[in-house]
Amino acid sequence: MYQPSTISHQQTMNEKIRTVEFQKEKYTKNTVKFAEVQTHGQAPVIGALYVQKWFAGDSNRLKVTIEVQ
């Protein structure tokens, strides 16, 4: 049975993990809308993100890490 090496598996996993930063855009009724801070020349990964007010509080920025499985 073939098993991939740890190095190639780790490289594959690193390509599927991304940390995205967001900046507060506006308040809605129960949430805060955050806009993705884009890197020049790259397409957005998430776009807009709505977070419940009770969690977001008064924060102006968020950092979200996502992993594709």
N, C-alpha and C positions, 0 to 999 in steps of 0.2 A: 504494500500500500504506500502510495506517495504522500509525503508530508512536506509542505513548503518550509523553507528555512525560516528561522526567527527573524533574520535581517530583512528578507523580502516581505514578510508579513508585517513587520513594524513599519517599513516604508509605505506599504499600502495603507495601513491604519493612519499614518501621519497625513496622507493626502485626503483623508475623509474627515478630518477634524479641523474646524475653523473657528476662530474667535472673531466676533463681529461687534463693533462699537456702534452705539446709538446715541442720538442727541434728542432731547425733548423738543417736540414740535408744538403740541397743544394739549389742553385738557378737554375731555369729553365728559358726559354725564357721570360715569362711574370709572372711567379709565384715563390713562395718560397715553397719548400717541407719541411714539418715538420714531424718528427717521434714521435709517442706516447711514452712517458716515462712510461715504464711498472713497475708495482709493482711485486716483486718476487712472482712467483707462480700463477699469475693471467693472463688470456688471454687478449689480446688487445681488447678494446672496439671499436675503430675507425681504428687504424693502421696508415696509412699515411694520411696527410691532406695537400692539396695544397691551398695556400692563394695568392691572387693577390699581386704583388709587391707594388702597390700604397698603399695598406692597411698595409701589413706586415712591410714595411720599413726596418730598420736595426735591428729589434728585433730578439733576439736569442731564445726566449721562448714564448709560447702562453698558455693560459688557456681557455678551452672551456667547457661550461656547456650544457649538453644535457638533454632533458626530453622526455621520451617515452609517447605517448598519445594514 
